[in-house]
Amino acid sequence: MTESQQVHIIGGGIGGLFTAALLAKEGYRVTVLERSAHLGGGLQSFTRMGVSFDAGMHVVGGLQPGGSLNRICRYLGILDRISYRPVDADCMDEVFCFEDGARYRVPQGREAFTQYFQGLFPEEGENIQRYVDHLFALANQVDFFFLRTGSESGPGRDEAFYQSSAEFIADHVQNPKLRSLLAYLSPLCGGEPGYTPAYIFALINLLYISGHSRFEGPAEQLAETLVRLIRSLGGEVLTGAEVTGIQVENNHVQSLTIADGRTFSTEIVVSSIHPQALLKIADNRLFNKAFRTRMSEAPNNYSAYCVYAVLKEGTFPYLNHPCYCWDSYDKVWNFGKYIEKDWPQNFVYFTPCAPNQGPYARALQVIVFTPFSAVEQWADTSLGHRSAEYEDWKKKHTELILNKMEEHWPGFKDCVEQVYDATPLTVRDYFNEPDGSLYGLMKDCRNPYAGYLPIRTKADNLFMTGQNVYLHGCCGVPLTAVMTAETVMGEKDGIVKKM
């Protein structure tokens, strides 16, 4: 394939925008087709009472010097156009357990992380060192994560690569409390105790241990920066352009049809939407029956119930790190479980970072990772057309979260000026993700192929990108975009060598 070819990208989320920007920089004529009025997917933000909240992206790894996302943004020339700050080095994450009232302030950096837990559990000192070494060794076996070329390949995969995350931890340390503490980042991995592969857990942990950051101001600034770059390179980015049909001839995509009836002839197509959504609009000849069956049966990861609180000025401190709260240590893997009588068993909260952030926060967000099954009975309803029963259910659950925050932080309710909320139904409709899934298809260590989505497809000019291909998140999706762009170009390591 040659430069100046026309590329149409279905979906204007993180994956679609990064893939479009990379291909536009390489000389392709790019058009992004986004169904909604807003771009950015998980990078979207919204404002209430003049206060900005991020809908999806709250912390970001890989922006530190030498990090993969830092290198990608430098290559695109946009690093100095986004505003971000590192989390606190001495407390990159805080963990609190209601069971004993213990509060853990986890430091950043491989050595500091190791020494912190060795100080808490000296009898497990050698085990903790082996655990951290093996964690980093697993991550080192994934070349694309480090943007390595073929000639720089890391070591081969060891037997723990597809082991379950919970088993991986248990094989290294004995203390049950320590096992739980080492698993505190499981919700950011889409963590399920018998499902999530150890390599996914290792990659996410390495991202955060090595240093994560927060956007100063709304996360959508990154999406806006990518859109400006694409347009400056001659590309188009269209909103309200929902692709409703993909026309195929002889395993070759000829054109795309959007909801208003317009048709786009195309040479190359990149899909950045969920594969289950893609199958609904694709010509039946585009994917074989086995693939369709596998995708339709593949489970999606959990969703979230979110509470967004506008805070009274000068009443609640700005916290430059996320906080993870559990009812008890044995609930660490219960992120994504819904047991109504005990809900929420665990949650994450943080104060968004505003431009010129001072000592006090004006916003606080609480996330309770929740399966779609919790709202399944209202699955056929749409935004603005929910029943009174649903509204009562939501009001009750928002109050449960506020009560839990009050228990954790006495006086919290007095700091709240106004509250807004969102359920897995909101997430589904806002992001157009099946089941409101935060991380797309579930990765299953017992059957790695079940959640596997290749970049190449049966059609010779249709490619895949986005969080369902390799790794989710604001670092993982851009890395996949690099791989997709190189596959479209027919080059291996072409872009990577320039970074």
Disulfide bonds with the S-S distance in Angstrom:
none
